[in-house]
Amino acid sequence: MFRNSKLLFWTVEILLASLVFYLWREMGNVVTPLVSVVNTILIPLLIAGFLYYITEPVVRFLEKHFKIRRIFGILLALFLIFGLLILGVVYLLPILINQLTSLINSSQNVYSEIQSFVNNIAKNPAIRKLNIQSTLQQLNLSYVDILQNILNSVTNSLGSVVSALINTMMILIMTPIFLVYFLLDGYKLLPLLERTVLKRDKLNIANLLKNLNATVARYISGISIDALLIGTLAFIGYSVIGLKYALVFAIFSALANLIPYIGPTIGLIPMILTNAFTDPQRMFLAIGYMLLVQLVDGNILYPRIVGGVMKVHPITIMILLLLSSNIYGIIGMIIAIPTYSIIKEIIKFLANLYDNHKEAQEAKKKEEYGIIEK
């Protein structure tokens, strides 16, 4: 049914995403409090699941090729991950802090640069009648006023800040615990289902679960490797061009690249905003370089690394990103596509079951009709 019409399949995709989005908006007042409670457990689970699919291949490799017991392989993999994090904190964090501090200090001059740029435009006789300077004054866009408004907002919502800090601490504590349990028992789940619930699996559901697991694993490990490559290439390119704050912009590009479809564009925004008025020549060089990197990544690296797992129409992707960003922010945007792909595969599986059942019923009717004729 779905295989015969791509138009029908894409239409169903878009309508399904739109329906979920509409229901979420209509039920927002009811669902939002529930989501805020579930987030405390769900976000650590999602992060731990993401890390599980990255570390599981390492643990399996150590277990298979070096004959290391799984528990020791898990400890070794975790030691490797946290060791790299510690090295990053020790060597990269001071550089990152210095660059961020310098970036924040230099941002104070951005407004004056923008104002000077607008004033030069305002001198043009063609738009002199627009009175841009008075408009800017009415908008009250000074750096001090913006910073004061931010500080007032933080002060007025101190309870929210404390709550956010507590939630962050819970995430940092619970994520490693969930990850250890996933690594210890995650691979046992499917065999356990095959021995119990799916003991008489006439519908071949076990094979569906294996395919879904392999799809998610390939997708998460693929986008992680791809993001690491993009971040490394961005840092090298920005450093060679001589761009300030190269490490900050490269890390942001790597993280933004985890977001499908629009991530590479988002990754360029901080670099463009910072250098548009201070160093436009290097900015354009950096944009050209990153466009070339994204061209190579989109046509060569990404298809090979991810393996074409994400087969979703671009309009559906935009709707999913809009919906997921409103619900779970950045994490939602990262998991939206694989989650939707899983749901789509399940729907396709059920549709095939229905088609096969319908064909079997028609064949049975024809057989019975043939017997009656005899």
C-alpha positions as MATLAB code, in Angstrom:
seq = 'MFRNSKLLFWTVEILLASLVFYLWREMGNVVTPLVSVVNTILIPLLIAGFLYYITEPVVRFLEKHFKIRRIFGILLALFLIFGLLILGVVYLLPILINQLTSLINSSQNVYSEIQSFVNNIAKNPAIRKLNIQSTLQQLNLSYVDILQNILNSVTNSLGSVVSALINTMMILIMTPIFLVYFLLDGYKLLPLLERTVLKRDKLNIANLLKNLNATVARYISGISIDALLIGTLAFIGYSVIGLKYALVFAIFSALANLIPYIGPTIGLIPMILTNAFTDPQRMFLAIGYMLLVQLVDGNILYPRIVGGVMKVHPITIMILLLLSSNIYGIIGMIIAIPTYSIIKEIIKFLANLYDNHKEAQEAKKKEEYGIIEK';
ca = [
       0.000    0.000    0.000;
       2.705    2.539    1.034;
       5.239    1.203   -1.407;
       3.098    1.872   -4.459;
       2.657    5.638   -3.969;
       5.364    7.967   -2.708;
       2.942   10.891   -2.834;
       0.499    9.056   -0.560;
       3.269    8.087    1.831;
       4.652   11.667    2.088;
       1.118   13.015    2.504;
       0.475   10.626    5.397;
       3.813   11.658    6.956;
       2.993   15.350    6.803;
      -0.592   14.898    7.992;
       0.528   12.733   10.908;
       3.117   15.279   12.047;
       0.619   18.127   11.635;
      -2.026   16.229   13.622;
       0.374   15.575   16.495;
       1.418   19.232   16.472;
      -2.225   20.405   16.514;
      -3.197   18.040   19.338;
      -0.169   19.152   21.339;
      -1.135   22.815   21.021;
      -4.758   22.117   21.911;
      -3.811   19.991   24.923;
      -0.860   22.125   25.963;
      -2.360   23.249   29.283;
      -3.061   19.647   30.241;
       0.102   18.017   28.929;
       2.726   20.637   29.860;
       2.660   19.995   33.656;
       2.918   16.263   32.993;
       5.865   16.842   30.649;
       7.692   18.909   33.261;
       7.430   15.966   35.673;
       8.397   13.352   33.091;
      11.422   15.411   31.974;
      13.186   14.656   35.249;
      13.387   10.991   34.253;
      13.030   11.148   30.489;
      15.944   13.495   29.708;
      18.553   11.385   31.601;
      17.125    8.307   29.877;
      17.473    9.923   26.457;
      21.028   11.103   27.102;
      21.992    7.714   28.532;
      20.424    5.988   25.525;
      22.354    8.266   23.188;
      25.627    7.469   24.993;
      24.700    3.765   25.073;
      24.628    3.512   21.297;
      28.031    5.226   21.172;
      29.729    3.072   23.835;
      28.048   -0.277   23.078;
      30.127   -0.891   19.882;
      33.310   -0.238   21.903;
      32.273   -2.671   24.633;
      31.259   -5.303   22.071;
      34.566   -4.863   20.213;
      36.594   -5.357   23.416;
      34.491   -8.371   24.355;
      34.744  -10.025   20.950;
      38.313   -9.339   19.835;
      40.197   -9.041   23.133;
      38.128  -11.600   25.094;
      37.536   -9.074   27.888;
      34.616   -9.783   30.196;
      31.735   -7.434   29.579;
      31.859   -5.781   32.990;
      35.538   -4.925   32.511;
      34.837   -3.770   28.956;
      32.130   -1.445   30.292;
      34.482   -0.047   32.928;
      37.198    0.425   30.316;
      34.825    2.161   27.897;
      33.499    4.447   30.649;
      37.056    5.177   31.759;
      37.922    6.073   28.183;
      34.894    8.372   27.814;
      35.344   10.152   31.127;
      39.094   10.274   30.585;
      38.556   12.114   27.315;
      36.097   14.435   29.072;
      38.630   15.171   31.805;
      41.367   15.817   29.239;
      38.990   18.113   27.402;
      38.199   19.966   30.608;
      41.870   20.266   31.596;
      43.268   21.316   28.220;
      40.356   22.783   26.286;
      38.215   24.363   28.998;
      40.720   27.148   29.872;
      41.008   28.028   26.174;
      37.246   27.870   25.810;
      36.693   30.115   28.849;
      39.238   32.655   27.616;
      37.637   32.744   24.179;
      34.125   33.036   25.622;
      35.238   35.829   27.959;
      36.868   37.679   25.113;
      33.798   37.087   22.952;
      31.487   38.520   25.630;
      33.735   41.538   26.098;
      33.922   42.187   22.382;
      30.149   41.865   22.066;
      29.868   45.201   23.877;
      31.161   46.863   20.711;
      28.664   45.101   18.454;
      25.902   47.596   19.158;
      28.131   50.585   18.356;
      29.205   48.877   15.143;
      25.585   48.214   14.184;
      24.615   51.793   15.045;
      27.470   53.156   12.942;
      26.450   50.896   10.069;
      22.817   52.016   10.304;
      23.854   55.679   10.515;
      25.854   55.325    7.311;
      22.828   53.786    5.624;
      20.617   56.555    6.997;
      22.725   59.165    5.173;
      21.523   57.705    1.898;
      19.029   60.209    0.405;
      16.759   57.399   -0.763;
      15.920   56.308    2.793;
      16.570   59.531    4.723;
      12.848   60.033    5.184;
      12.574   56.838    7.251;
      14.252   58.531   10.265;
      16.115   55.384   11.335;
      18.027   57.060   14.157;
      14.874   58.039   16.055;
      13.536   54.532   15.530;
      16.664   53.061   17.107;
      16.359   55.409   20.062;
      12.753   54.385   20.569;
      13.706   50.718   20.513;
      16.199   51.308   23.372;
      18.722   48.752   22.122;
      21.755   49.805   24.159;
      23.972   47.020   25.476;
      23.594   48.216   29.079;
      19.791   48.249   28.875;
      19.683   44.770   27.325;
      22.010   43.414   30.028;
      19.937   45.140   32.746;
      16.744   43.572   31.400;
      18.370   40.150   31.416;
      19.570   40.589   35.006;
      16.111   41.754   36.103;
      14.529   38.724   34.485;
      16.973   36.398   36.230;
      16.370   38.101   39.580;
      12.612   37.918   39.242;
      12.745   34.223   38.354;
      15.252   33.071   40.967;
      13.067   30.109   41.831;
      13.156   28.944   38.228;
      16.939   29.267   38.174;
      17.273   27.180   41.339;
      14.880   24.580   39.905;
      16.888   24.450   36.676;
      20.117   23.922   38.641;
      18.548   21.094   40.640;
      17.243   19.447   37.461;
      20.682   19.769   35.886;
      22.314   18.113   38.894;
      19.762   15.288   38.737;
      20.524   14.791   35.058;
      24.279   14.681   35.741;
      23.767   12.119   38.511;
      21.150    9.897   36.876;
      22.617    9.740   33.356;
      25.754    7.694   34.276;
      23.614    5.349   36.400;
      21.189    4.692   33.544;
      24.105    4.278   31.123;
      25.757    1.600   33.280;
      22.502   -0.364   33.542;
      21.910   -0.058   29.805;
      25.376   -1.410   29.075;
      25.005   -4.235   31.593;
      21.534   -5.452   30.594;
      20.564   -3.739   27.327;
      21.788   -6.545   25.068;
      19.780   -9.103   27.084;
      16.401   -7.504   26.413;
      15.685   -8.879   22.938;
      16.772  -12.486   23.730;
      14.580  -12.305   26.848;
      11.600  -11.210   24.752;
      12.259  -14.006   22.259;
      12.244  -16.578   25.074;
       9.103  -15.236   26.744;
       6.697  -12.827   25.067;
       7.790  -13.585   21.492;
       8.222  -17.331   21.962;
       5.623  -18.015   19.253;
       6.464  -15.090   17.024;
       4.454  -15.837   13.898;
       4.454  -12.178   12.857;
       8.272  -11.903   12.984;
       8.175   -9.026   15.452;
      11.610   -9.971   16.773;
      13.120   -9.225   13.370;
      11.384   -5.817   13.383;
      12.870   -5.020   16.799;
      16.336   -6.046   15.589;
      16.036   -3.797   12.550;
      14.820   -0.878   14.651;
      17.663   -1.314   17.121;
      20.220   -1.502   14.307;
      18.701    1.582   12.656;
      18.870    3.669   15.829;
      22.398    2.473   16.603;
      23.632    3.267   13.107;
      21.929    6.667   13.124;
      23.222    7.835   16.521;
      26.774    6.588   16.048;
      26.765    7.994   12.525;
      25.647   11.520   13.414;
      28.082   11.570   16.363;
      31.038   10.694   14.134;
      29.830   13.161   11.525;
      29.505   15.954   14.120;
      33.013   15.219   15.404;
      34.401   15.463   11.869;
      32.555   18.724   11.200;
      33.798   20.231   14.464;
      37.385   19.205   13.747;
      37.296   20.546   10.194;
      35.646   23.771   11.379;
      38.331   24.330   14.017;
      41.129   23.689   11.521;
      39.568   25.967    8.917;
      38.760   28.795   11.334;
      42.283   28.628   12.782;
      43.939   28.724    9.351;
      41.738   31.657    8.288;
      42.773   33.447   11.473;
      39.288   33.790   12.891;
      39.019   34.701   16.560;
      37.268   32.324   18.955;
      37.795   29.412   16.537;
      37.322   26.756   19.236;
      34.015   28.241   20.445;
      32.568   28.426   16.937;
      33.844   24.940   16.026;
      32.248   23.338   19.097;
      28.973   25.113   18.373;
      29.072   23.915   14.739;
      29.690   20.326   15.877;
      26.778   20.395   18.329;
      24.462   22.113   15.854;
      25.336   19.496   13.244;
      23.540   16.910   15.404;
      20.286   18.627   14.389;
      19.198   17.259   11.003;
      18.659   19.464    7.988;
      18.941   22.907    9.622;
      21.834   22.193   12.005;
      24.677   23.269    9.656;
      22.978   26.630    9.076;
      22.431   27.178   12.805;
      26.104   26.387   13.406;
      27.185   29.420   11.369;
      25.021   31.990   13.174;
      27.364   32.870   16.130;
      30.361   33.222   13.818;
      28.419   35.488   11.420;
      26.972   37.678   14.181;
      30.355   38.127   15.827;
      32.342   38.974   12.702;
      29.795   40.645   10.418;
      30.770   44.175   11.470;
      34.277   43.631   12.853;
      35.948   41.346   10.313;
      33.645   40.768    7.314;
      36.448   39.589    5.017;
      37.411   36.667    7.246;
      33.726   36.022    7.887;
      33.021   35.504    4.187;
      36.096   33.271    3.886;
      34.844   31.186    6.813;
      31.343   30.977    5.332;
      32.764   29.845    1.986;
      34.957   27.258    3.697;
      32.078   25.867    5.803;
      29.775   25.743    2.772;
      32.443   23.658    1.012;
      32.754   21.409    4.080;
      28.976   20.990    4.229;
      28.871   20.244    0.503;
      31.408   17.441    0.922;
      29.683   16.239    4.087;
      26.196   16.250    2.594;
      27.163   14.427   -0.599;
      29.988   12.125    0.522;
      30.522   11.793    4.282;
      26.991   11.888    5.687;
      25.480    9.320    3.268;
      28.350    6.915    3.926;
      28.507    7.374    7.691;
      24.795    7.424    8.468;
      23.952    5.086    5.606;
      20.748    6.731    4.458;
      18.886    5.907    7.672;
      16.968    9.186    7.675;
      14.444    8.875    4.840;
      11.930   11.564    5.736;
      10.498   14.278    3.515;
      12.040   17.754    4.142;
       8.656   19.352    4.943;
       8.004   16.642    7.515;
      11.452   17.308    8.987;
      10.656   21.002    9.419;
       7.356   20.213   11.158;
       9.039   17.674   13.430;
      11.826   20.085   14.354;
       9.307   22.814   15.143;
       7.240   20.466   17.304;
      10.177   18.833   19.099;
      11.933   22.150   19.809;
       8.808   23.429   21.580;
       8.557   20.279   23.694;
      12.116   19.186   24.514;
      14.373   21.882   23.070;
      17.688   20.822   21.545;
      17.405   17.216   22.751;
      13.985   16.969   21.143;
      15.322   18.254   17.830;
      18.077   15.620   17.903;
      15.817   12.652   18.682;
      12.817   13.777   16.613;
      13.932   12.209   13.337;
      15.003    8.767   14.651;
      11.848    8.606   16.801;
       9.682    9.444   13.825;
      11.594    6.941   11.665;
      10.898    4.231   14.245;
       7.189    5.078   14.309;
       7.141    5.096   10.521;
       8.786    1.662   10.335;
       6.262    0.288   12.821;
       3.370    1.711   10.779;
       4.856    0.212    7.615;
       5.215   -3.125    9.411;
       1.562   -3.035   10.506;
       0.445   -1.965    7.022;
       2.331   -4.912    5.489;
       0.718   -7.249    8.000;
      -2.681   -5.917    7.014;
      -1.914   -6.303    3.297;
      -0.644   -9.853    3.816;
      -3.715  -10.706    5.906;
      -5.992   -9.257    3.241;
      -4.240  -11.224    0.484;
      -4.469  -14.391    2.572;
      -8.193  -13.857    3.126;
      -8.765  -13.276   -0.603;
      -6.762  -16.391   -1.473;
      -8.776  -18.379    1.069;
     -12.050  -17.124   -0.421;
     -10.915  -18.048   -3.924;
      -9.898  -21.489   -2.709;
     -13.238  -22.008   -0.956;
     -15.091  -20.756   -4.026;
     -13.151  -23.211   -6.158;
     -14.011  -26.057   -3.795;
     -17.722  -25.104   -3.880;
     -17.722  -25.107   -7.685;
     -16.330  -28.622   -7.667;
];
